[in-house]
Amino acid sequence: MPSILPHKHHDEIEETGFTVVRNFLSPEEITKYTAAAERLIQYARDGHWSQVRTRGKQFPPWPTTPGFIPDIWGVSGLLHPDLGNMSYPFHDLYSDDKMLNLVSDILQIEKSEISMELLNMLINPLSDFELDWHRDTIKPSVTPEEEAQELLMNPYAGAQFNLALTEDKCLIVIPGSHKRVRTAEEREKTVDESRRTEYISGEIVVELHPGDIVFYNNNILHRAAYQAKNKRITIHGSYGNVELGKVRAKGILQHGVGEWLGRFEPRNENLKMLAEKLGALAEQFKGVDLGYALDG
């Protein structure tokens, strides 16, 4: 008989679009991962790492100009082999059983059915920056009929999270918006370029303290506001349901993970299992230009 999986966090995401786990990391884990993150952030800010999210651009592809040190709001590819031992602490974090147990609850699948996807980091830029309202895989230009159809398609194909290592009040969401079409107000403020960072009725800020994690449906209406004065170190990543990998392919492979996965050397069995599944997905789409999920 199949095992009975916990479903508390699955049910919370089903209802509101997100679920928060307080004190997910121990104080010792916070210290460990903060030290690793700060080392990598400085490496990126000094211009030694090209896989960064540059201020003023929200979605990939981000520019990579040799010798140019941009203002950045994110560091990508935390598992990339070219980071060497700087990536090793993140091997532990991403493949930790307590993380995978949470993903199993959310996606309602066994650990063996989880696929590796992305592991990145969100940080404070050196000057203030705001992201527009958006859904991660549905363009704002779709009709209400198209939107309704896309929202019904495989809502548990993947699980996306923010794990705070510092105080984090950046993520803004519209609870419940992951399972309905936009209201007239929401449509206007996601389509009109001059209004895409305005207040929307019912919005809330997801406040995270160091060690807290939020998982959310990536098609909940959300945006983020970054203040340069507030230090932000938040691990941002996702996992996939291996049976629905094709649904996730564009959103994941657009970040270039398939280009280095063949050189990736996982440091534990959990991560090896996860990476093999992503490798199989990347192989299916080898040489295929999938484009990008969103523009901007």
Disulfide bonds with the S-S distance in Angstrom:
none
